[in-house]
Each structure stands twice: as structure tokens, then as C-alpha cells.
Amino acid sequence: MEIEKRALYNLLRMNWLNDSSDDEPQQWQIDDYRTLPIKTLFSRLQKLGIAIDQNAFLAYSEDVESPEELTEFFLDDINLEAIEQDQAYLLVFELWRRLLPERLCLSIFCDELDHQIHLYDRGDLSSAETIQDSIANLQMIMDENVDQGVDPVDIMKTVSEGCANNLETFFYDYISEQIDEGHLPYAEELVEGFGRYFKANKWFELLKIRITAAFDSEASHEDLRKIVQKAAKDEDLSFNLEILSIIVQVGEKGEFNKIVRKTIPLLKTEEDFLDLLFICSDYYRCLDEDQKEQNIQEIIANRQTKILENPLNPSDQEVAKLLKILR
């Protein structure tokens, strides 16, 4: 999937913020343009050969529909290198975002969504309400497009290409957190509202099971059994671990053992094995099977000094020990 230019630079900045040990990008590539004074934005444009002021910017914008089109208009009359063209685009984009808030196009909307997700992921308490507003606006825009005949999967693809964040991952994590916090009606509203945009997404099926379990445990068990049967045929480590975490809360012992056995051959690293061990420990604690929990904790303690990135030996004796505990 291609990613739009503004999203690409948002992603570059996000990656740099998360791990600045990598090759240092150029400063203009990772600047927080939202914090730059408008005077600075125009000054940088002037250095690139685009000598305009606020009045001229607003006048030129009347004939175009987006910051992308306006950037192309400005670049028509000057000869800039590709890297300088990108610098100009980022400056024009930010000026459009601030000076023309009523001219909401897709790239501006996606940039704001990325910004709100970033604040939310950072734990900014002020984002609790604004992220809900952004999600509601996203659904409204997508629903309007579907009402006009656009395929739901296509509109999600278009929006995803405009965002630096993986929207499927964000929505799964966000809705999971709403369930954890007991906001079940809101979580259910989100699953129902965005379900058609994440068609055939197996992760969303897990969310439905968690929500259903709060109201109808028998129905949730039946849905979970179906998921377990499908997962047993696939080879998706992350999905299996998530299923196991849910079985800890609402599943049955036979299902748990089945998925653990199917998961063990998928373990590649020490960290993978520890993730599985912690889930198993939680499971036996919930069942009040103290001896099995203690046996799992002993394995965990034995591996505390190992490097998480190290490959896991499939013949490791403690892997065999885990299988024996499952009996």
C-alpha cells in the first residue's frame, strides 16, 4: 500500500521519536510544523523561492482544492530539487491547515487523525475527548462516501493511505482499551460502526467475542470455538497469543491447551516464549491451579537472564516442560 506524502513524513517523525538512535534525519523532515510560527513558515518558503505573504496565500488558494494542488501551483514557476519540493509541500500544508481550517480535504483530515492518535498513544489526558471526536468524524465521512456508492473497503484503503498510523491496529487497541475500562456500549458502537470497513478482519471478531461475553457467555463461547478452529489451521503467532489472552477470561481448558500446542511451533525468540508463559501463568491463576501456576513461574524465573531477541531452540527442555504441564 502506498502512503501519501504528508503521512510519510508523519511516519518518519513518529519513528524518530520512538527511536532516535537510527540514522539522524534532516531537521526539516522531523520538525513539528504545528509549533512553528506562521512567520517562520513564510520565511522558509521565501528561501525556497516562493515569495508570498498571507494575503497572497489565501488568494491563490481560492482556485484549488487542497494543499497538494496549491503546492503544485507554486512549483510550476520555479525549478527545485525533489527534496526542496518536499520542503515546500510541508510548509504549504501547514499554512493551509492553519489559515484555512474550513477547507477540510482528505490529507488535512488524515493528518489531524494521525495527530490525535499520536497524542492518545503518548498518554496525553487531554486527547480523551478529541480522539473520540476524530473517530466520529472519520465514521461520518466514510459513511457519507458509502452512501454515495463507494465500496467500504475502498474508502478504508484510501483513508489508510493518507495516515501514518495503521488504522486496523489503532482501532483494535483502542476498542480493546474501551472494553477493559468497562465502556462496553461505546466499544460495541465502534465495532458495529466500523465493522463493514474492516470486513473479514479476524481481530475484530475477537472484539465482538469480548463484548458478547459481557452479555451472553454461552454465545461468546460458541463464537470463540469457531475462532479457535480457524486459528488452529493458521500460523499467526500474534493472533494466537491474543486468542489465548481472551480464553483466559472467557474460554475453556480444551481450547486453551489446543491453541498453546499450535502456538509453540510458531515461537521464534525468547520473548515469544516468555509472552506465552505469562499468559499460561495468568490462566492457571484464574483457574486456581496453584501448582501449575507455580511450575510456570519457575520456568519464567529460569529465563530472566536470557536476551529477549535470542532465537528459541525448539528442543529447549523447558518447552517440553510446558507441554507436560498442559496435560
C-alpha positions as CSV (number, residue, x, y, z in Angstrom):
1,M,0.0,0.0,0.0
2,E,1.4,3.4,-1.0
3,I,1.4,6.1,1.7
4,E,0.7,9.8,0.9
5,K,3.4,12.4,1.3
6,R,2.2,14.1,4.5
7,A,1.6,10.7,6.1
8,L,5.1,9.6,5.0
9,Y,6.7,12.5,6.9
10,N,4.4,11.9,9.9
11,L,5.7,8.3,10.0
12,L,9.3,9.4,9.7
13,R,8.8,11.8,12.7
14,M,7.0,9.1,14.7
15,N,9.7,6.6,14.1
16,W,12.4,9.1,15.0
17,L,10.6,10.0,18.3
18,N,10.3,6.3,19.1
19,D,13.9,5.5,18.3
20,S,16.3,8.4,17.7
21,S,19.3,6.1,17.7
22,D,18.8,5.4,14.0
23,D,20.4,7.5,11.2
24,E,19.5,11.1,12.0
25,P,17.1,12.6,9.5
26,Q,17.4,16.1,8.3
27,Q,15.8,18.6,10.7
28,W,13.2,19.8,8.3
29,Q,12.0,16.2,7.9
30,I,11.2,15.8,11.6
31,D,10.2,19.3,12.6
32,D,6.9,19.7,14.4
33,Y,5.4,22.1,11.9
34,R,2.4,22.7,14.2
35,T,4.7,24.6,16.6
36,L,6.4,26.8,14.1
37,P,5.2,30.5,13.9
38,I,3.4,31.4,10.7
39,K,6.2,34.0,10.1
40,T,8.7,31.2,10.1
41,L,6.7,29.1,7.6
42,F,6.5,32.0,5.1
43,S,10.2,32.8,5.7
44,R,11.2,29.2,4.8
45,L,9.0,29.3,1.7
46,Q,10.7,32.5,0.6
47,K,14.2,30.9,1.0
48,L,12.9,28.2,-1.5
49,G,11.9,30.9,-4.0
50,I,8.2,31.1,-3.1
51,A,7.9,34.8,-2.0
52,I,4.3,35.2,-0.8
53,D,2.5,36.6,2.2
54,Q,-0.7,35.6,4.0
55,N,-3.0,37.6,1.7
56,A,-1.4,36.1,-1.4
57,F,-1.6,32.6,0.0
58,L,-5.3,33.0,0.7
59,A,-5.9,34.5,-2.7
60,Y,-4.1,31.7,-4.6
61,S,-5.9,29.0,-2.5
62,E,-9.3,30.1,-3.8
63,D,-8.6,28.4,-7.1
64,V,-7.5,25.0,-5.8
65,E,-9.0,22.2,-3.6
66,S,-6.1,21.1,-1.5
67,P,-2.6,21.9,-0.2
68,E,-1.2,19.4,-2.7
69,E,-2.7,21.3,-5.6
70,L,-1.6,24.6,-4.2
71,T,2.0,23.3,-3.9
72,E,2.0,22.2,-7.5
73,F,0.8,25.7,-8.5
74,F,3.7,27.4,-6.6
75,L,6.2,24.9,-8.0
76,D,5.2,25.4,-11.6
77,D,7.2,28.6,-12.0
78,I,10.4,27.6,-10.1
79,N,13.0,24.9,-10.5
80,L,13.6,23.0,-7.3
81,E,15.2,19.7,-6.5
82,A,12.8,16.9,-5.3
83,I,13.9,17.3,-1.7
84,E,13.2,21.1,-1.9
85,Q,9.8,20.4,-3.4
86,D,9.0,18.2,-0.3
87,Q,10.1,21.0,2.0
88,A,7.8,23.4,0.2
89,Y,4.9,21.0,0.4
90,L,5.2,20.6,4.2
91,L,5.2,24.3,4.6
92,V,2.3,24.9,2.3
93,F,0.4,22.0,4.0
94,E,0.8,23.6,7.5
95,L,-0.2,27.0,6.3
96,W,-3.3,25.5,4.7
97,R,-4.1,23.7,7.9
98,R,-3.9,26.8,10.0
99,L,-5.2,29.5,7.7
100,L,-8.0,27.5,6.0
101,P,-9.5,25.4,8.8
102,E,-12.8,25.4,7.0
103,R,-11.3,23.9,3.8
104,L,-11.1,20.3,5.1
105,C,-9.7,17.9,2.5
106,L,-8.7,14.3,2.9
107,S,-5.0,14.9,3.6
108,I,-5.7,17.5,6.2
109,F,-8.3,15.2,7.9
110,C,-5.8,12.3,7.9
111,D,-3.1,14.5,9.3
112,E,-5.4,15.5,12.2
113,L,-6.3,11.9,12.8
114,D,-2.6,11.0,13.0
115,H,-2.0,13.9,15.4
116,Q,-4.9,12.8,17.7
117,I,-3.7,9.1,17.6
118,H,-0.2,10.3,18.5
119,L,-1.5,12.3,21.5
120,Y,-3.6,9.3,22.6
121,D,-0.7,6.8,22.3
122,R,1.5,9.2,24.3
123,G,-1.0,9.2,27.1
124,D,-2.0,12.8,26.8
125,L,-5.1,13.0,29.0
126,S,-6.4,16.0,27.0
127,S,-6.8,13.7,24.0
128,A,-9.6,11.5,25.5
129,E,-12.4,13.6,24.1
130,T,-10.7,14.9,21.0
131,I,-9.8,11.3,19.8
132,Q,-13.5,10.4,20.1
133,D,-14.4,13.4,18.0
134,S,-11.9,12.4,15.4
135,I,-13.2,8.9,15.3
136,A,-16.8,10.1,15.0
137,N,-15.8,12.5,12.1
138,L,-14.0,9.6,10.4
139,Q,-17.0,7.4,10.5
140,M,-19.3,10.2,9.3
141,I,-17.0,10.9,6.3
142,M,-16.7,7.2,5.5
143,D,-20.5,6.6,5.9
144,E,-21.2,9.5,3.6
145,N,-18.9,8.1,0.9
146,V,-20.6,4.6,1.2
147,D,-24.0,6.3,0.9
148,Q,-22.8,7.7,-2.4
149,G,-21.8,4.3,-3.7
150,V,-18.2,3.9,-2.7
151,D,-17.2,0.4,-1.6
152,P,-16.4,0.4,2.2
153,V,-13.2,-1.5,1.7
154,D,-12.0,1.0,-0.9
155,I,-12.8,4.0,1.3
156,M,-10.8,2.5,4.2
157,K,-7.9,1.8,1.8
158,T,-7.9,5.4,0.7
159,V,-8.0,6.8,4.3
160,S,-5.3,4.3,5.4
161,E,-3.0,5.5,2.6
162,G,-3.4,9.1,4.0
163,C,-2.5,8.1,7.6
164,A,0.9,7.3,9.1
165,N,-0.7,5.1,11.7
166,N,-2.0,1.6,11.0
167,L,-5.7,2.2,11.4
168,E,-6.6,-1.5,11.9
169,T,-4.0,-1.8,14.7
170,F,-5.2,1.5,16.3
171,F,-8.8,0.6,16.3
172,Y,-8.2,-2.8,17.7
173,D,-6.1,-1.4,20.6
174,Y,-8.4,1.5,21.2
175,I,-11.6,-0.6,21.3
176,S,-9.8,-3.2,23.5
177,E,-9.0,-0.5,25.9
178,Q,-12.6,0.7,26.0
179,I,-13.7,-2.9,26.8
180,D,-11.0,-3.1,29.6
181,E,-12.3,0.1,31.1
182,G,-15.9,-1.1,31.0
183,H,-17.1,1.3,28.3
184,L,-19.0,-1.6,26.6
185,P,-21.7,0.4,24.9
186,Y,-19.2,2.7,23.2
187,A,-17.0,-0.3,22.3
188,E,-20.0,-2.0,20.8
189,E,-20.9,1.1,18.9
190,L,-17.4,1.3,17.4
191,V,-17.3,-2.4,16.4
192,E,-20.7,-2.1,14.7
193,G,-19.9,1.3,13.1
194,F,-16.6,0.3,11.6
195,G,-17.3,-3.4,11.1
196,R,-18.0,-3.1,7.3
197,Y,-14.8,-1.1,6.8
198,F,-12.7,-3.9,8.3
199,K,-14.5,-6.7,6.5
200,A,-13.3,-10.2,7.3
201,N,-10.9,-8.8,9.9
202,K,-10.3,-11.7,12.3
203,W,-9.1,-9.3,15.0
204,F,-12.5,-7.5,15.0
205,E,-14.1,-10.9,15.6
206,L,-12.2,-11.1,18.8
207,L,-13.5,-7.8,19.9
208,K,-17.1,-9.0,19.2
209,I,-16.5,-12.0,21.4
210,R,-15.2,-9.9,24.3
211,I,-18.3,-7.7,24.1
212,T,-20.7,-10.6,23.7
213,A,-19.2,-12.3,26.7
214,A,-20.4,-9.4,28.9
215,F,-24.0,-10.1,28.0
216,D,-24.2,-13.7,26.8
217,S,-21.4,-16.1,27.9
218,E,-22.9,-19.0,26.0
219,A,-23.0,-17.2,22.7
220,S,-19.4,-15.9,23.2
221,H,-18.2,-19.4,23.9
222,E,-19.7,-20.6,20.6
223,D,-18.1,-17.8,18.7
224,L,-14.8,-18.4,20.4
225,R,-14.8,-22.1,19.5
226,K,-15.2,-21.1,15.8
227,I,-12.3,-18.7,16.0
228,V,-10.2,-21.4,17.7
229,Q,-10.9,-23.9,14.9
230,K,-9.8,-21.4,12.3
231,A,-6.7,-20.3,14.2
232,A,-5.6,-23.9,14.7
233,K,-5.3,-24.1,10.9
234,D,-3.3,-20.8,10.5
235,E,0.2,-19.9,11.6
236,D,-0.3,-16.5,13.1
237,L,1.7,-16.1,16.4
238,S,0.4,-12.7,17.4
239,F,-3.2,-13.7,16.8
240,N,-2.8,-16.9,18.7
241,L,-1.4,-15.1,21.7
242,E,-4.3,-12.7,21.6
243,I,-6.8,-15.6,21.5
244,L,-5.1,-17.2,24.5
245,S,-5.4,-13.9,26.4
246,I,-9.2,-13.9,25.7
247,I,-9.6,-17.6,26.6
248,V,-8.1,-16.7,30.0
249,Q,-11.2,-14.6,30.5
250,V,-14.0,-16.4,28.7
251,G,-12.7,-19.7,27.3
252,E,-12.5,-23.3,28.2
253,K,-9.5,-25.5,29.1
254,G,-9.6,-27.7,26.0
255,E,-9.5,-24.6,23.7
256,F,-6.6,-23.2,25.7
257,N,-4.5,-26.3,25.5
258,K,-5.2,-26.7,21.8
259,I,-4.1,-23.2,20.9
260,V,-1.0,-23.4,23.2
261,R,0.1,-26.6,21.4
262,K,-0.5,-24.9,18.0
263,T,1.4,-21.8,19.1
264,I,4.6,-23.4,20.4
265,P,6.0,-24.3,16.9
266,L,5.5,-20.7,15.9
267,L,7.7,-19.3,18.7
268,K,10.9,-17.8,17.2
269,T,12.5,-15.8,20.0
270,E,13.0,-15.9,23.8
271,E,10.5,-13.0,24.0
272,D,7.8,-15.0,22.2
273,F,8.3,-17.9,24.7
274,L,8.0,-15.6,27.7
275,D,4.9,-14.0,26.3
276,L,3.3,-17.4,26.1
277,L,4.5,-18.4,29.6
278,F,3.0,-15.2,31.2
279,I,-0.4,-15.9,29.5
280,C,-0.2,-19.5,30.8
281,S,0.6,-18.3,34.3
282,D,-2.4,-16.0,34.2
283,Y,-4.6,-18.8,33.0
284,Y,-3.8,-21.2,35.8
285,R,-4.0,-18.4,38.4
286,C,-7.6,-17.7,37.2
287,L,-8.4,-21.5,37.5
288,D,-6.8,-21.5,41.0
289,E,-4.5,-24.3,39.8
290,D,-1.7,-23.1,42.1
291,Q,0.8,-25.9,41.4
292,K,0.6,-25.4,37.6
293,E,1.0,-21.7,38.1
294,Q,4.0,-22.2,40.3
295,N,5.6,-24.5,37.7
296,I,5.1,-21.9,35.0
297,Q,6.6,-19.2,37.2
298,E,9.6,-21.4,37.8
299,I,10.2,-21.6,34.1
300,I,9.9,-17.8,33.8
301,A,12.3,-17.3,36.6
302,N,14.9,-19.6,35.0
303,R,14.8,-17.5,31.8
304,Q,15.1,-14.0,33.3
305,T,18.7,-13.7,32.3
306,K,18.2,-14.6,28.7
307,I,18.3,-12.0,25.9
308,L,14.8,-11.4,24.6
309,E,15.9,-11.3,20.9
310,N,17.8,-14.6,21.1
311,P,16.3,-17.4,18.9
312,L,14.4,-20.0,20.8
313,N,15.7,-23.6,20.5
314,P,12.7,-25.8,19.5
315,S,14.3,-28.6,21.5
316,D,14.6,-26.5,24.7
317,Q,13.8,-28.7,27.7
318,E,11.6,-26.0,29.2
319,V,9.4,-26.0,26.1
320,A,8.9,-29.7,26.7
321,K,8.2,-29.0,30.4
322,L,5.5,-26.5,29.4
323,L,3.8,-29.2,27.2
324,K,3.9,-31.6,30.2
325,I,2.2,-29.0,32.4
326,L,-0.6,-28.7,29.9
327,R,-1.6,-32.4,30.4
